[in-house]
């Protein structure tokens, strides 16, 4: 059984002028989270913060979206309850010339100090980790940092 995802790429915002790169002007986020309640709550939080948001429940559904659209950011849970996990998705993204520069935030209820070596070994040392449960302010800070681009 395959999961089909219907997706319409977000339109460019009408305001904001012509300044900045497209990634700076766009504020569309792909959320990958298998828990329905967390996925919907995160989507509501992002939309309330001015982001357009597409939310999927699996790596396979996220890959369908990413095949036709390059979001300005991806937020993925680590443990997605399926055959593939968040690290698998992020590694897949990094093999794509079109997607490899998309900022990524990995959410997990696992100990970040145990996850960091797995990310480093997978070539994902630049991926930010957001520990669950998290508060709105922690998410807003990380989103702002990711939107500003990599730090030197």
C-alpha positions as CSV (number, residue, x, y, z in Angstrom):
1,X,0.0,0.0,0.0
2,X,1.5,3.4,-1.0
3,X,0.7,6.8,0.5
4,X,-0.2,9.4,-2.0
5,X,0.3,13.1,-1.2
6,X,-1.4,15.9,-2.9
7,X,0.8,19.0,-2.8
8,X,0.6,22.5,-4.3
9,X,3.8,24.5,-3.9
10,X,3.3,27.7,-1.9
11,X,3.1,30.9,-3.8
12,X,5.7,33.6,-3.4
13,X,4.6,36.2,-0.8
14,X,3.1,39.3,-2.3
15,X,4.9,41.6,0.2
16,X,8.5,41.7,1.1
17,X,9.8,43.4,-2.0
18,X,12.4,42.0,-4.2
19,X,15.2,42.1,-1.7
20,X,17.0,39.0,-0.4
21,X,17.4,35.6,-1.8
22,X,14.3,33.4,-2.5
23,X,15.1,31.4,0.7
24,X,15.0,34.6,2.7
25,X,11.7,35.7,1.2
26,X,10.0,32.3,1.3
27,X,8.9,31.0,4.7
28,X,7.6,27.6,3.7
29,X,8.4,24.6,5.9
30,X,8.0,20.9,5.4
31,X,7.2,19.1,8.6
32,X,7.7,15.3,8.9
33,X,6.1,13.9,12.0
34,X,4.2,10.6,12.4
35,X,2.3,11.6,15.6
36,X,-0.9,13.3,14.4
37,X,-1.3,15.5,17.4
38,X,2.3,16.8,17.3
39,X,2.2,17.2,13.5
40,X,-1.0,19.3,13.7
41,X,0.2,21.3,16.7
42,X,3.5,22.1,15.0
43,X,1.8,23.0,11.8
44,X,-0.6,25.4,13.7
45,X,2.4,27.0,15.5
46,X,4.3,27.5,12.2
47,X,1.3,29.0,10.4
48,X,0.7,31.3,13.4
49,X,4.3,32.4,13.1
50,X,3.8,33.4,9.4
51,X,5.1,30.2,7.8
52,X,3.4,28.3,5.1
53,X,3.5,24.6,6.1
54,X,3.1,21.2,4.5
55,X,3.0,18.4,7.0
56,X,3.5,14.7,6.2
57,X,3.6,11.6,8.4
58,X,6.4,9.6,6.7
59,X,9.7,9.7,4.9
60,X,8.0,8.4,1.7
61,X,5.3,11.1,1.8
62,X,8.0,13.7,2.4
63,X,10.0,12.4,-0.6
64,X,6.9,12.9,-2.8
65,X,6.6,16.5,-1.7
66,X,10.4,17.1,-2.1
67,X,10.3,15.6,-5.6
68,X,8.3,18.6,-6.8
69,X,9.1,21.3,-4.3
70,X,12.1,22.8,-2.5
71,X,10.9,24.2,0.8
72,X,12.9,26.9,2.6
73,X,13.3,24.5,5.6
74,X,12.6,20.9,6.7
75,X,11.6,19.9,10.3
76,X,11.7,16.2,10.7
77,X,11.2,13.9,13.7
78,X,13.9,11.3,14.1
79,X,11.7,8.3,15.0
80,X,8.9,8.1,12.4
81,X,7.5,4.7,13.2
82,X,8.2,3.3,9.8
83,X,10.9,1.5,7.9
84,X,12.8,4.8,7.4
85,X,13.6,7.5,10.0
86,X,14.5,11.2,10.0
87,X,18.2,10.6,9.4
88,X,17.3,8.5,6.3
89,X,15.3,11.4,5.0
90,X,18.1,13.9,5.6
91,X,20.7,11.7,4.0
92,X,18.4,11.3,1.0
93,X,18.0,15.1,0.8
94,X,21.8,15.6,0.9
95,X,22.2,13.4,-2.2
96,X,20.1,15.8,-4.2
97,X,21.9,18.9,-5.7
98,X,18.6,20.7,-5.4
99,X,17.9,19.9,-1.8
100,X,21.3,19.5,-0.2
101,X,21.4,23.2,1.0
102,X,17.9,23.2,2.5
103,X,18.2,23.9,6.3
104,X,17.1,21.0,8.4
105,X,15.9,20.7,12.0
106,X,15.7,17.2,13.6
107,X,13.3,16.8,16.4
108,X,13.7,13.9,18.9
109,X,12.7,12.8,22.3
110,X,15.9,10.8,22.4
111,X,19.0,12.1,24.2
112,X,20.7,14.6,21.7
113,X,24.1,13.6,22.9
114,X,23.4,10.1,21.7
115,X,21.9,11.4,18.4
116,X,24.8,13.8,17.5
117,X,27.4,11.1,16.8
118,X,24.8,9.4,14.4
119,X,24.3,12.6,12.6
120,X,28.1,13.3,12.4
121,X,28.7,9.8,11.1
122,X,26.0,10.3,8.4
123,X,27.7,13.6,7.2
124,X,24.9,15.7,8.9
125,X,27.1,17.6,11.4
126,X,25.3,20.9,10.5
127,X,21.8,19.6,11.3
128,X,20.3,21.2,14.4
129,X,18.6,19.0,17.0
130,X,15.4,20.1,18.8
131,X,14.7,18.1,22.0
132,X,11.1,17.1,22.6
133,X,9.2,18.3,24.4
134,X,10.1,21.8,23.4
135,X,8.6,25.2,24.0
136,X,7.5,27.6,21.4
137,X,10.4,30.0,22.1
138,X,13.0,27.3,21.6
139,X,11.5,26.5,18.2
140,X,11.3,30.2,17.2
141,X,15.0,30.7,18.1
142,X,16.1,27.6,16.1
143,X,14.0,28.6,13.1
144,X,15.5,32.1,13.2
145,X,19.0,30.7,13.4
146,X,18.4,28.3,10.5
147,X,16.8,31.1,8.4
148,X,19.9,33.3,8.9
149,X,22.0,30.5,7.3
150,X,25.0,28.5,8.6
151,X,27.3,30.1,11.1
152,X,30.9,30.3,10.4
